[in-house]
Amino acid sequence: MNYKIALSVFVISMFLVSTAFVLAKPDLTFRAVDVNPSKEHASVNIPANAIEVSPDIFSLGATTDIDGKIVEGFMIIDRKKENAKPPWAGGNKNSGNKCYEFLSNGAKWKNNESWIVNTSNNQGLNDSFIFDNLASNIFKWENASSANILGDGNTTISTLVADTQSPDGANEVYFGSISENGVIAVTIVWGVFYGPPSQRELVEWDQIYDQVDFNWSSTGEANKMDFENIATHELGHSIGMGHPSSECIEETMYAYADFGETKKRTLNTGDIEGISELY
């Protein structure tokens, strides 16, 4: 009897310790961005304590959001095609020949939240073009899903911060500098990704476009990244879409992009099937 009691106490103790470890706020000592992108190139780094859970997808750990809810953050980095990891590095496997993946099954937006963009850039892209194009790209996803997913947008000249430690309640977009070589853009998504799928949800997103290592275009110019092409992909992450398998090269959510590419502007069959299933 004493043995059974002792064993029960041990199991309960281990459960409490493991739970505390999972839910503890990670010790991310690096503050990713603290520079006003309207004046300088804001810098974004992969935090040293981030864990790569899938190729180019990093867990930022668990913390609480502004409402006190326990959430986890994920940083998704998107590379230029020639900087892609080799096939043997791993990646999403084709599941039943479907060309779509979710960040987590059931993890989606349950409330409409506004977003803000600092349109300042050194690429000559017009302020109104950036804002209008982001709004148009969001509509593509919403139209495909027949759902109102994200809220309205606004512009700002204020400092925007990519939240790698904990969400601050703002969904932010801007141009800056990404330290990782060959990375075109980064999207950070905070939410509830575990537990029953019906209880999972997204609560915040931030997005950074690298204007130091890459030149940008609004017209699909050669040797430049097409903003609409990349932004449509990044916004897919913001609403819960992941990267499909490596065979799905025609999808907007295919993991890699190249100069002058514009095919991601238009959602492909797998993208539409995926967002329709999620929402």
PyRosetta script that sets phi, psi and omega in degrees:
from pyrosetta import init, pose_from_sequence

init()
pose = pose_from_sequence("MNYKIALSVFVISMFLVSTAFVLAKPDLTFRAVDVNPSKEHASVNIPANAIEVSPDIFSLGATTDIDGKIVEGFMIIDRKKENAKPPWAGGNKNSGNKCYEFLSNGAKWKNNESWIVNTSNNQGLNDSFIFDNLASNIFKWENASSANILGDGNTTISTLVADTQSPDGANEVYFGSISENGVIAVTIVWGVFYGPPSQRELVEWDQIYDQVDFNWSSTGEANKMDFENIATHELGHSIGMGHPSSECIEETMYAYADFGETKKRTLNTGDIEGISELY")
pose.set_psi(1, -45.2)
pose.set_omega(1, 179.6)
pose.set_phi(2, -62.3)
pose.set_psi(2, -36.4)
pose.set_omega(2, 179.0)
pose.set_phi(3, -63.6)
pose.set_psi(3, -42.8)
pose.set_omega(3, 179.8)
pose.set_phi(4, -64.8)
pose.set_psi(4, -39.9)
pose.set_omega(4, 178.8)
pose.set_phi(5, -64.4)
pose.set_psi(5, -45.2)
pose.set_omega(5, -179.4)
pose.set_phi(6, -62.2)
pose.set_psi(6, -40.7)
pose.set_omega(6, 179.6)
pose.set_phi(7, -64.9)
pose.set_psi(7, -40.4)
pose.set_omega(7, 179.3)
pose.set_phi(8, -63.3)
pose.set_psi(8, -43.4)
pose.set_omega(8, 178.7)
pose.set_phi(9, -61.8)
pose.set_psi(9, -41.1)
pose.set_omega(9, -180.0)
pose.set_phi(10, -63.2)
pose.set_psi(10, -45.2)
pose.set_omega(10, -179.5)
pose.set_phi(11, -62.2)
pose.set_psi(11, -44.4)
pose.set_omega(11, 179.5)
pose.set_phi(12, -62.8)
pose.set_psi(12, -41.2)
pose.set_omega(12, -179.8)
pose.set_phi(13, -62.9)
pose.set_psi(13, -43.7)
pose.set_omega(13, 179.8)
pose.set_phi(14, -64.9)
pose.set_psi(14, -37.0)
pose.set_omega(14, 177.9)
pose.set_phi(15, -62.7)
pose.set_psi(15, -44.2)
pose.set_omega(15, -179.2)
pose.set_phi(16, -65.3)
pose.set_psi(16, -39.7)
pose.set_omega(16, 179.8)
pose.set_phi(17, -65.4)
pose.set_psi(17, -46.6)
pose.set_omega(17, -178.7)
pose.set_phi(18, -65.1)
pose.set_psi(18, -37.4)
pose.set_omega(18, 178.4)
pose.set_phi(19, -64.4)
pose.set_psi(19, -42.9)
pose.set_omega(19, 179.4)
pose.set_phi(20, -62.8)
pose.set_psi(20, -36.4)
pose.set_omega(20, -179.5)
pose.set_phi(21, -67.3)
pose.set_psi(21, -43.1)
pose.set_omega(21, -178.2)
pose.set_phi(22, -65.9)
pose.set_psi(22, -38.6)
pose.set_omega(22, -172.5)
pose.set_phi(23, -91.3)
pose.set_psi(23, -8.3)
pose.set_omega(23, -177.9)
pose.set_phi(24, -67.2)
pose.set_psi(24, 144.1)
pose.set_omega(24, 176.9)
pose.set_phi(25, -69.1)
pose.set_psi(25, 127.4)
pose.set_omega(25, -177.2)
pose.set_phi(26, -66.2)
pose.set_psi(26, 151.3)
pose.set_omega(26, -179.8)
pose.set_phi(27, -87.2)
pose.set_psi(27, 75.3)
pose.set_omega(27, 179.4)
pose.set_phi(28, -93.2)
pose.set_psi(28, 96.2)
pose.set_omega(28, -172.1)
pose.set_phi(29, -78.6)
pose.set_psi(29, -15.9)
pose.set_omega(29, -177.7)
pose.set_phi(30, -89.2)
pose.set_psi(30, 122.2)
pose.set_omega(30, 175.5)
pose.set_phi(31, -85.4)
pose.set_psi(31, 112.8)
pose.set_omega(31, -165.8)
pose.set_phi(32, -62.6)
pose.set_psi(32, -44.0)
pose.set_omega(32, -174.2)
pose.set_phi(33, -139.1)
pose.set_psi(33, 126.9)
pose.set_omega(33, 176.3)
pose.set_phi(34, -142.7)
pose.set_psi(34, 24.3)
pose.set_omega(34, -178.3)
pose.set_phi(35, -117.2)
pose.set_psi(35, 137.7)
pose.set_omega(35, 178.4)
pose.set_phi(36, -69.9)
pose.set_psi(36, 114.5)
pose.set_omega(36, -176.8)
pose.set_phi(37, -66.6)
pose.set_psi(37, -12.6)
pose.set_omega(37, 177.6)
pose.set_phi(38, -77.9)
pose.set_psi(38, -12.0)
pose.set_omega(38, -179.1)
pose.set_phi(39, -115.9)
pose.set_psi(39, -41.9)
pose.set_omega(39, -177.3)
pose.set_phi(40, -132.0)
pose.set_psi(40, 176.6)
pose.set_omega(40, 175.1)
pose.set_phi(41, -84.3)
pose.set_psi(41, 110.9)
pose.set_omega(41, 175.5)
pose.set_phi(42, -66.8)
pose.set_psi(42, 141.1)
pose.set_omega(42, -175.5)
pose.set_phi(43, -108.8)
pose.set_psi(43, 135.8)
pose.set_omega(43, 178.5)
pose.set_phi(44, -123.1)
pose.set_psi(44, 130.9)
pose.set_omega(44, 178.3)
pose.set_phi(45, -124.7)
pose.set_psi(45, 156.4)
pose.set_omega(45, 170.0)
pose.set_phi(46, -78.9)
pose.set_psi(46, 118.1)
pose.set_omega(46, -178.8)
pose.set_phi(47, -56.7)
pose.set_psi(47, 144.3)
pose.set_omega(47, -176.8)
pose.set_phi(48, -59.2)
pose.set_psi(48, -31.8)
pose.set_omega(48, -177.0)
pose.set_phi(49, -90.4)
pose.set_psi(49, 0.4)
pose.set_omega(49, 178.2)
pose.set_phi(50, -67.6)
pose.set_psi(50, 146.2)
pose.set_omega(50, -177.9)
pose.set_phi(51, -113.2)
pose.set_psi(51, 124.2)
pose.set_omega(51, 178.7)
pose.set_phi(52, -77.3)
pose.set_psi(52, 106.7)
pose.set_omega(52, -175.4)
pose.set_phi(53, -92.8)
pose.set_psi(53, -16.1)
pose.set_omega(53, 177.6)
pose.set_phi(54, -158.6)
pose.set_psi(54, 156.3)
pose.set_omega(54, -178.2)
pose.set_phi(55, -50.1)
pose.set_psi(55, 117.8)
pose.set_omega(55, 177.0)
pose.set_phi(56, 68.0)
pose.set_psi(56, 18.5)
pose.set_omega(56, 172.0)
pose.set_phi(57, -123.8)
pose.set_psi(57, 119.9)
pose.set_omega(57, -173.2)
pose.set_phi(58, -116.6)
pose.set_psi(58, 131.9)
pose.set_omega(58, 172.8)
pose.set_phi(59, -80.8)
pose.set_psi(59, 131.0)
pose.set_omega(59, 177.9)
pose.set_phi(60, -94.9)
pose.set_psi(60, 0.9)
pose.set_omega(60, 178.3)
pose.set_phi(61, 92.6)
pose.set_psi(61, 179.4)
pose.set_omega(61, -177.3)
pose.set_phi(62, -102.1)
pose.set_psi(62, 148.5)
pose.set_omega(62, 178.0)
pose.set_phi(63, -159.7)
pose.set_psi(63, -166.6)
pose.set_omega(63, 175.5)
pose.set_phi(64, -116.2)
pose.set_psi(64, 147.1)
pose.set_omega(64, 177.0)
pose.set_phi(65, -87.4)
pose.set_psi(65, -173.6)
pose.set_omega(65, -174.4)
pose.set_phi(66, -68.1)
pose.set_psi(66, -14.5)
pose.set_omega(66, 177.6)
pose.set_phi(67, -97.8)
pose.set_psi(67, 3.7)
pose.set_omega(67, 179.3)
pose.set_phi(68, 85.2)
pose.set_psi(68, 7.6)
pose.set_omega(68, 179.9)
pose.set_phi(69, -82.3)
pose.set_psi(69, 139.5)
pose.set_omega(69, 177.3)
pose.set_phi(70, -75.6)
pose.set_psi(70, 122.6)
pose.set_omega(70, -177.5)
pose.set_phi(71, -134.6)
pose.set_psi(71, 164.4)
pose.set_omega(71, 175.5)
pose.set_phi(72, -125.0)
pose.set_psi(72, 147.5)
pose.set_omega(72, 178.8)
pose.set_phi(73, -108.1)
pose.set_psi(73, 145.6)
pose.set_omega(73, 174.2)
pose.set_phi(74, -129.0)
pose.set_psi(74, 134.7)
pose.set_omega(74, 175.7)
pose.set_phi(75, -106.5)
pose.set_psi(75, 120.6)
pose.set_omega(75, 178.9)
pose.set_phi(76, -109.2)
pose.set_psi(76, 120.3)
pose.set_omega(76, 179.8)
pose.set_phi(77, -107.5)
pose.set_psi(77, 136.8)
pose.set_omega(77, -177.0)
pose.set_phi(78, -117.6)
pose.set_psi(78, 126.9)
pose.set_omega(78, -170.4)
pose.set_phi(79, -106.4)
pose.set_psi(79, 159.2)
pose.set_omega(79, 168.5)
pose.set_phi(80, -67.9)
pose.set_psi(80, 146.8)
pose.set_omega(80, -171.1)
pose.set_phi(81, -53.8)
pose.set_psi(81, -42.9)
pose.set_omega(81, -177.3)
pose.set_phi(82, -69.3)
pose.set_psi(82, -16.0)
pose.set_omega(82, 178.6)
pose.set_phi(83, -97.3)
pose.set_psi(83, 9.8)
pose.set_omega(83, -179.9)
pose.set_phi(84, -65.1)
pose.set_psi(84, 150.9)
pose.set_omega(84, 175.7)
pose.set_phi(85, -70.4)
pose.set_psi(85, 148.3)
pose.set_omega(85, -179.6)
pose.set_phi(86, -65.6)
pose.set_psi(86, 158.4)
pose.set_omega(86, -176.9)
pose.set_phi(87, -54.4)
pose.set_psi(87, -33.6)
pose.set_omega(87, -177.2)
pose.set_phi(88, -76.1)
pose.set_psi(88, -2.4)
pose.set_omega(88, 178.9)
pose.set_phi(89, -78.8)
pose.set_psi(89, -7.2)
pose.set_omega(89, 179.3)
pose.set_phi(90, 97.3)
pose.set_psi(90, 176.8)
pose.set_omega(90, 179.5)
pose.set_phi(91, 155.0)
pose.set_psi(91, -176.9)
pose.set_omega(91, 179.9)
pose.set_phi(92, -67.1)
pose.set_psi(92, 134.4)
pose.set_omega(92, 177.3)
pose.set_phi(93, -93.0)
pose.set_psi(93, 147.9)
pose.set_omega(93, 179.8)
pose.set_phi(94, -66.8)
pose.set_psi(94, 118.3)
pose.set_omega(94, -177.1)
pose.set_phi(95, -105.9)
pose.set_psi(95, 104.3)
pose.set_omega(95, 178.1)
pose.set_phi(96, 64.2)
pose.set_psi(96, 28.5)
pose.set_omega(96, 178.7)
pose.set_phi(97, 62.9)
pose.set_psi(97, 16.5)
pose.set_omega(97, 176.4)
pose.set_phi(98, -84.3)
pose.set_psi(98, 141.4)
pose.set_omega(98, -178.5)
pose.set_phi(99, -106.3)
pose.set_psi(99, 52.9)
pose.set_omega(99, 172.9)
pose.set_phi(100, -157.0)
pose.set_psi(100, 153.2)
pose.set_omega(100, 176.3)
pose.set_phi(101, -141.0)
pose.set_psi(101, 154.9)
pose.set_omega(101, 175.0)
pose.set_phi(102, -107.9)
pose.set_psi(102, 153.8)
pose.set_omega(102, 171.7)
pose.set_phi(103, -59.0)
pose.set_psi(103, -38.8)
pose.set_omega(103, 174.5)
pose.set_phi(104, -161.3)
pose.set_psi(104, 133.4)
pose.set_omega(104, -177.2)
pose.set_phi(105, -55.9)
pose.set_psi(105, 119.9)
pose.set_omega(105, 179.0)
pose.set_phi(106, 92.2)
pose.set_psi(106, -12.6)
pose.set_omega(106, -179.1)
pose.set_phi(107, -78.0)
pose.set_psi(107, 108.2)
pose.set_omega(107, -177.0)
pose.set_phi(108, -149.2)
pose.set_psi(108, 174.1)
pose.set_omega(108, 178.1)
pose.set_phi(109, -78.8)
pose.set_psi(109, 130.5)
pose.set_omega(109, 177.5)
pose.set_phi(110, -109.6)
pose.set_psi(110, -12.5)
pose.set_omega(110, 176.6)
pose.set_phi(111, -133.7)
pose.set_psi(111, 142.0)
pose.set_omega(111, 175.6)
pose.set_phi(112, -78.0)
pose.set_psi(112, 127.2)
pose.set_omega(112, 178.7)
pose.set_phi(113, -127.4)
pose.set_psi(113, 140.5)
pose.set_omega(113, -179.7)
pose.set_phi(114, -69.7)
pose.set_psi(114, 162.1)
pose.set_omega(114, 177.6)
pose.set_phi(115, -133.6)
pose.set_psi(115, 157.6)
pose.set_omega(115, -179.2)
pose.set_phi(116, -129.6)
pose.set_psi(116, 148.2)
pose.set_omega(116, 179.3)
pose.set_phi(117, -134.0)
pose.set_psi(117, 133.2)
pose.set_omega(117, 167.8)
pose.set_phi(118, -94.1)
pose.set_psi(118, 108.0)
pose.set_omega(118, -172.5)
pose.set_phi(119, -80.1)
pose.set_psi(119, -4.6)
pose.set_omega(119, -178.2)
pose.set_phi(120, -58.4)
pose.set_psi(120, 132.1)
pose.set_omega(120, 179.0)
pose.set_phi(121, -156.4)
pose.set_psi(121, 161.4)
pose.set_omega(121, 179.3)
pose.set_phi(122, -103.5)
pose.set_psi(122, 20.9)
pose.set_omega(122, -175.2)
pose.set_phi(123, -104.5)
pose.set_psi(123, -2.4)
pose.set_omega(123, -178.5)
pose.set_phi(124, 79.4)
pose.set_psi(124, 12.0)
pose.set_omega(124, 177.1)
pose.set_phi(125, -76.9)
pose.set_psi(125, 131.1)
pose.set_omega(125, -177.5)
pose.set_phi(126, -67.1)
pose.set_psi(126, 139.9)
pose.set_omega(126, -178.6)
pose.set_phi(127, -56.7)
pose.set_psi(127, -46.8)
pose.set_omega(127, -177.6)
pose.set_phi(128, -67.4)
pose.set_psi(128, -33.0)
pose.set_omega(128, 177.3)
pose.set_phi(129, -61.7)
pose.set_psi(129, -46.6)
pose.set_omega(129, -177.8)
pose.set_phi(130, -60.8)
pose.set_psi(130, -49.0)
pose.set_omega(130, -178.5)
pose.set_phi(131, -63.5)
pose.set_psi(131, -49.8)
pose.set_omega(131, -177.1)
pose.set_phi(132, -63.4)
pose.set_psi(132, -36.3)
pose.set_omega(132, -178.5)
pose.set_phi(133, -70.2)
pose.set_psi(133, -39.9)
pose.set_omega(133, 175.7)
pose.set_phi(134, -59.4)
pose.set_psi(134, -46.3)
pose.set_omega(134, 179.8)
pose.set_phi(135, -61.9)
pose.set_psi(135, -40.8)
pose.set_omega(135, 179.6)
pose.set_phi(136, -65.6)
pose.set_psi(136, -39.9)
pose.set_omega(136, -180.0)
pose.set_phi(137, -67.4)
pose.set_psi(137, -37.3)
pose.set_omega(137, 175.6)
pose.set_phi(138, -61.9)
pose.set_psi(138, -41.6)
pose.set_omega(138, -179.7)
pose.set_phi(139, -61.5)
pose.set_psi(139, -35.6)
pose.set_omega(139, 178.6)
pose.set_phi(140, -56.1)
pose.set_psi(140, -47.4)
pose.set_omega(140, -179.0)
pose.set_phi(141, -68.5)
pose.set_psi(141, -41.1)
pose.set_omega(141, -179.5)
pose.set_phi(142, -67.2)
pose.set_psi(142, -39.3)
pose.set_omega(142, 179.5)
pose.set_phi(143, -65.1)
pose.set_psi(143, -40.0)
pose.set_omega(143, -179.6)
pose.set_phi(144, -66.2)
pose.set_psi(144, -30.9)
pose.set_omega(144, -176.8)
pose.set_phi(145, -97.2)
pose.set_psi(145, -8.5)
pose.set_omega(145, -174.6)
pose.set_phi(146, 55.7)
pose.set_psi(146, 38.1)
pose.set_omega(146, -179.1)
pose.set_phi(147, -137.1)
pose.set_psi(147, 146.2)
pose.set_omega(147, 173.9)
pose.set_phi(148, -89.6)
pose.set_psi(148, 102.5)
pose.set_omega(148, -168.1)
pose.set_phi(149, -96.5)
pose.set_psi(149, -55.9)
pose.set_omega(149, -178.2)
pose.set_phi(150, -106.7)
pose.set_psi(150, 156.9)
pose.set_omega(150, -179.4)
pose.set_phi(151, -83.1)
pose.set_psi(151, -166.3)
pose.set_omega(151, -179.2)
pose.set_phi(152, -77.5)
pose.set_psi(152, 157.0)
pose.set_omega(152, 179.9)
pose.set_phi(153, -107.1)
pose.set_psi(153, 161.3)
pose.set_omega(153, 175.8)
pose.set_phi(154, -143.1)
pose.set_psi(154, 158.4)
pose.set_omega(154, 175.3)
pose.set_phi(155, -101.5)
pose.set_psi(155, 158.3)
pose.set_omega(155, 179.6)
pose.set_phi(156, -151.7)
pose.set_psi(156, 156.5)
pose.set_omega(156, 171.0)
pose.set_phi(157, -109.7)
pose.set_psi(157, 7.6)
pose.set_omega(157, -178.5)
pose.set_phi(158, -76.9)
pose.set_psi(158, 162.3)
pose.set_omega(158, 174.9)
pose.set_phi(159, -63.2)
pose.set_psi(159, 130.2)
pose.set_omega(159, 175.9)
pose.set_phi(160, -112.4)
pose.set_psi(160, 141.0)
pose.set_omega(160, -174.0)
pose.set_phi(161, -122.8)
pose.set_psi(161, 125.6)
pose.set_omega(161, 174.3)
pose.set_phi(162, -77.7)
pose.set_psi(162, 118.8)
pose.set_omega(162, -170.4)
pose.set_phi(163, -88.1)
pose.set_psi(163, 100.7)
pose.set_omega(163, 178.1)
pose.set_phi(164, -101.3)
pose.set_psi(164, -5.5)
pose.set_omega(164, -179.9)
pose.set_phi(165, -105.5)
pose.set_psi(165, -44.7)
pose.set_omega(165, 178.6)
pose.set_phi(166, -164.2)
pose.set_psi(166, 151.9)
pose.set_omega(166, -179.8)
pose.set_phi(167, -70.8)
pose.set_psi(167, 146.3)
pose.set_omega(167, -178.6)
pose.set_phi(168, -111.0)
pose.set_psi(168, 5.4)
pose.set_omega(168, 178.0)
pose.set_phi(169, 90.1)
pose.set_psi(169, 3.2)
pose.set_omega(169, -179.2)
pose.set_phi(170, -122.5)
pose.set_psi(170, 139.8)
pose.set_omega(170, 176.4)
pose.set_phi(171, -101.5)
pose.set_psi(171, 111.6)
pose.set_omega(171, -164.4)
pose.set_phi(172, -121.7)
pose.set_psi(172, 142.0)
pose.set_omega(172, -180.0)
pose.set_phi(173, -132.8)
pose.set_psi(173, 135.4)
pose.set_omega(173, 176.5)
pose.set_phi(174, -166.3)
pose.set_psi(174, 167.7)
pose.set_omega(174, 174.0)
pose.set_phi(175, -92.5)
pose.set_psi(175, 145.0)
pose.set_omega(175, 179.5)
pose.set_phi(176, -165.9)
pose.set_psi(176, -148.0)
pose.set_omega(176, 179.9)
pose.set_phi(177, -125.9)
pose.set_psi(177, 134.0)
pose.set_omega(177, 177.7)
pose.set_phi(178, -113.8)
pose.set_psi(178, 123.2)
pose.set_omega(178, -171.4)
pose.set_phi(179, -69.1)
pose.set_psi(179, -31.3)
pose.set_omega(179, -178.4)
pose.set_phi(180, -67.5)
pose.set_psi(180, 128.6)
pose.set_omega(180, -178.0)
pose.set_phi(181, -62.6)
pose.set_psi(181, 138.8)
pose.set_omega(181, 173.9)
pose.set_phi(182, 76.1)
pose.set_psi(182, 9.5)
pose.set_omega(182, -178.9)
pose.set_phi(183, -95.0)
pose.set_psi(183, 121.7)
pose.set_omega(183, -177.2)
pose.set_phi(184, -79.2)
pose.set_psi(184, -44.6)
pose.set_omega(184, -175.4)
pose.set_phi(185, -154.4)
pose.set_psi(185, 158.7)
pose.set_omega(185, 178.2)
pose.set_phi(186, -130.8)
pose.set_psi(186, 135.8)
pose.set_omega(186, 170.8)
pose.set_phi(187, -121.0)
pose.set_psi(187, 131.5)
pose.set_omega(187, 177.3)
pose.set_phi(188, -111.9)
pose.set_psi(188, 128.4)
pose.set_omega(188, -178.8)
pose.set_phi(189, -125.5)
pose.set_psi(189, 130.1)
pose.set_omega(189, 175.6)
pose.set_phi(190, -110.1)
pose.set_psi(190, 142.0)
pose.set_omega(190, 178.8)
pose.set_phi(191, 178.7)
pose.set_psi(191, -169.2)
pose.set_omega(191, 175.4)
pose.set_phi(192, -105.6)
pose.set_psi(192, 112.2)
pose.set_omega(192, -172.2)
pose.set_phi(193, -111.3)
pose.set_psi(193, -1.5)
pose.set_omega(193, -177.6)
pose.set_phi(194, -127.4)
pose.set_psi(194, 170.7)
pose.set_omega(194, -175.5)
pose.set_phi(195, 90.1)
pose.set_psi(195, -172.6)
pose.set_omega(195, 179.3)
pose.set_phi(196, -56.0)
pose.set_psi(196, 133.3)
pose.set_omega(196, -178.6)
pose.set_phi(197, -52.0)
pose.set_psi(197, -33.7)
pose.set_omega(197, -178.8)
pose.set_phi(198, -68.2)
pose.set_psi(198, -17.8)
pose.set_omega(198, -179.3)
pose.set_phi(199, -101.1)
pose.set_psi(199, -1.0)
pose.set_omega(199, 178.5)
pose.set_phi(200, -81.7)
pose.set_psi(200, 149.7)
pose.set_omega(200, 179.3)
pose.set_phi(201, -163.1)
pose.set_psi(201, 162.3)
pose.set_omega(201, 175.0)
pose.set_phi(202, -103.0)
pose.set_psi(202, 142.4)
pose.set_omega(202, -176.3)
pose.set_phi(203, -126.2)
pose.set_psi(203, -16.1)
pose.set_omega(203, -179.8)
pose.set_phi(204, -165.3)
pose.set_psi(204, 151.2)
pose.set_omega(204, 174.4)
pose.set_phi(205, -145.0)
pose.set_psi(205, 145.9)
pose.set_omega(205, 173.4)
pose.set_phi(206, -131.0)
pose.set_psi(206, 152.6)
pose.set_omega(206, -174.2)
pose.set_phi(207, -144.6)
pose.set_psi(207, 132.7)
pose.set_omega(207, -178.2)
pose.set_phi(208, -130.1)
pose.set_psi(208, 133.5)
pose.set_omega(208, 178.4)
pose.set_phi(209, -113.2)
pose.set_psi(209, 127.9)
pose.set_omega(209, -175.1)
pose.set_phi(210, -79.1)
pose.set_psi(210, 116.0)
pose.set_omega(210, 179.4)
pose.set_phi(211, -108.6)
pose.set_psi(211, 10.0)
pose.set_omega(211, 178.3)
pose.set_phi(212, -97.3)
pose.set_psi(212, -48.2)
pose.set_omega(212, -179.2)
pose.set_phi(213, -90.3)
pose.set_psi(213, -13.6)
pose.set_omega(213, -177.1)
pose.set_phi(214, -130.7)
pose.set_psi(214, 142.4)
pose.set_omega(214, 171.0)
pose.set_phi(215, -93.7)
pose.set_psi(215, 151.5)
pose.set_omega(215, -173.4)
pose.set_phi(216, -124.2)
pose.set_psi(216, 152.5)
pose.set_omega(216, -178.7)
pose.set_phi(217, -139.6)
pose.set_psi(217, 157.0)
pose.set_omega(217, 173.7)
pose.set_phi(218, -103.1)
pose.set_psi(218, -1.4)
pose.set_omega(218, -173.3)
pose.set_phi(219, -128.1)
pose.set_psi(219, 17.1)
pose.set_omega(219, 177.5)
pose.set_phi(220, 71.2)
pose.set_psi(220, 31.7)
pose.set_omega(220, -179.4)
pose.set_phi(221, -63.1)
pose.set_psi(221, 148.7)
pose.set_omega(221, 175.9)
pose.set_phi(222, -64.4)
pose.set_psi(222, 149.0)
pose.set_omega(222, 178.5)
pose.set_phi(223, 65.4)
pose.set_psi(223, 16.1)
pose.set_omega(223, 175.6)
pose.set_phi(224, -135.9)
pose.set_psi(224, 154.0)
pose.set_omega(224, 173.8)
pose.set_phi(225, -84.0)
pose.set_psi(225, 132.9)
pose.set_omega(225, 178.1)
pose.set_phi(226, -82.3)
pose.set_psi(226, 120.9)
pose.set_omega(226, -173.7)
pose.set_phi(227, -60.6)
pose.set_psi(227, -46.0)
pose.set_omega(227, -178.8)
pose.set_phi(228, -61.8)
pose.set_psi(228, -39.8)
pose.set_omega(228, 179.5)
pose.set_phi(229, -59.0)
pose.set_psi(229, -48.2)
pose.set_omega(229, -177.2)
pose.set_phi(230, -75.4)
pose.set_psi(230, -41.7)
pose.set_omega(230, -176.5)
pose.set_phi(231, -65.1)
pose.set_psi(231, -36.9)
pose.set_omega(231, 178.2)
pose.set_phi(232, -61.3)
pose.set_psi(232, -40.2)
pose.set_omega(232, 176.9)
pose.set_phi(233, -64.8)
pose.set_psi(233, -50.2)
pose.set_omega(233, -177.0)
pose.set_phi(234, -61.5)
pose.set_psi(234, -38.9)
pose.set_omega(234, 179.1)
pose.set_phi(235, -67.1)
pose.set_psi(235, -25.4)
pose.set_omega(235, 172.5)
pose.set_phi(236, -60.7)
pose.set_psi(236, -41.9)
pose.set_omega(236, 175.4)
pose.set_phi(237, -62.5)
pose.set_psi(237, -40.8)
pose.set_omega(237, -176.7)
pose.set_phi(238, -60.0)
pose.set_psi(238, -27.9)
pose.set_omega(238, -177.6)
pose.set_phi(239, -104.7)
pose.set_psi(239, 8.5)
pose.set_omega(239, 170.6)
pose.set_phi(240, 114.4)
pose.set_psi(240, 3.1)
pose.set_omega(240, -178.7)
pose.set_phi(241, -89.0)
pose.set_psi(241, 141.6)
pose.set_omega(241, 175.9)
pose.set_phi(242, -105.0)
pose.set_psi(242, -164.7)
pose.set_omega(242, 177.8)
pose.set_phi(243, -92.0)
pose.set_psi(243, 130.6)
pose.set_omega(243, 175.7)
pose.set_phi(244, -75.3)
pose.set_psi(244, -178.6)
pose.set_omega(244, -178.6)
pose.set_phi(245, -66.4)
pose.set_psi(245, 163.9)
pose.set_omega(245, -174.1)
pose.set_phi(246, -65.8)
pose.set_psi(246, -16.6)
pose.set_omega(246, 178.5)
pose.set_phi(247, -77.1)
pose.set_psi(247, -16.4)
pose.set_omega(247, -171.8)
pose.set_phi(248, -90.1)
pose.set_psi(248, 59.9)
pose.set_omega(248, -170.4)
pose.set_phi(249, -73.9)
pose.set_psi(249, -14.7)
pose.set_omega(249, -178.1)
pose.set_phi(250, -92.1)
pose.set_psi(250, -5.0)
pose.set_omega(250, -176.9)
pose.set_phi(251, -80.0)
pose.set_psi(251, 147.9)
pose.set_omega(251, 173.3)
pose.set_phi(252, -57.5)
pose.set_psi(252, -35.5)
pose.set_omega(252, -176.5)
pose.set_phi(253, -87.8)
pose.set_psi(253, 7.1)
pose.set_omega(253, 172.0)
pose.set_phi(254, -55.7)
pose.set_psi(254, 141.0)
pose.set_omega(254, -164.4)
pose.set_phi(255, -67.0)
pose.set_psi(255, -23.0)
pose.set_omega(255, -171.3)
pose.set_phi(256, -123.6)
pose.set_psi(256, 157.1)
pose.set_omega(256, -179.2)
pose.set_phi(257, -137.7)
pose.set_psi(257, 169.9)
pose.set_omega(257, -178.5)
pose.set_phi(258, -142.2)
pose.set_psi(258, 168.0)
pose.set_omega(258, 178.4)
pose.set_phi(259, -60.2)
pose.set_psi(259, 140.5)
pose.set_omega(259, 175.9)
pose.set_phi(260, 72.8)
pose.set_psi(260, -0.8)
pose.set_omega(260, -178.3)
pose.set_phi(261, -73.1)
pose.set_psi(261, 136.2)
pose.set_omega(261, 178.8)
pose.set_phi(262, -130.9)
pose.set_psi(262, -3.2)
pose.set_omega(262, -173.5)
pose.set_phi(263, -66.5)
pose.set_psi(263, -22.1)
pose.set_omega(263, 178.6)
pose.set_phi(264, -73.9)
pose.set_psi(264, -9.6)
pose.set_omega(264, 177.1)
pose.set_phi(265, -60.3)
pose.set_psi(265, -33.2)
pose.set_omega(265, -176.2)
pose.set_phi(266, -106.8)
pose.set_psi(266, 125.3)
pose.set_omega(266, 179.1)
pose.set_phi(267, -63.4)
pose.set_psi(267, 136.2)
pose.set_omega(267, 179.4)
pose.set_phi(268, -95.9)
pose.set_psi(268, 178.1)
pose.set_omega(268, -174.8)
pose.set_phi(269, -55.1)
pose.set_psi(269, -47.2)
pose.set_omega(269, -179.5)
pose.set_phi(270, -63.9)
pose.set_psi(270, -39.5)
pose.set_omega(270, 177.5)
pose.set_phi(271, -59.6)
pose.set_psi(271, -45.9)
pose.set_omega(271, -177.4)
pose.set_phi(272, -67.2)
pose.set_psi(272, -42.5)
pose.set_omega(272, 178.4)
pose.set_phi(273, -62.5)
pose.set_psi(273, -42.0)
pose.set_omega(273, -177.8)
pose.set_phi(274, -65.4)
pose.set_psi(274, -50.0)
pose.set_omega(274, -177.1)
pose.set_phi(275, -67.8)
pose.set_psi(275, -31.6)
pose.set_omega(275, 177.4)
pose.set_phi(276, -67.5)
pose.set_psi(276, -37.2)
pose.set_omega(276, 178.0)
pose.set_phi(277, -70.3)
pose.set_psi(277, -40.1)
pose.set_omega(277, -177.0)
pose.set_phi(278, -67.8)
pose.set_psi(278, -38.8)
pose.set_omega(278, -175.8)
pose.set_phi(279, -110.1)
pose.dump_pdb("model.pdb")
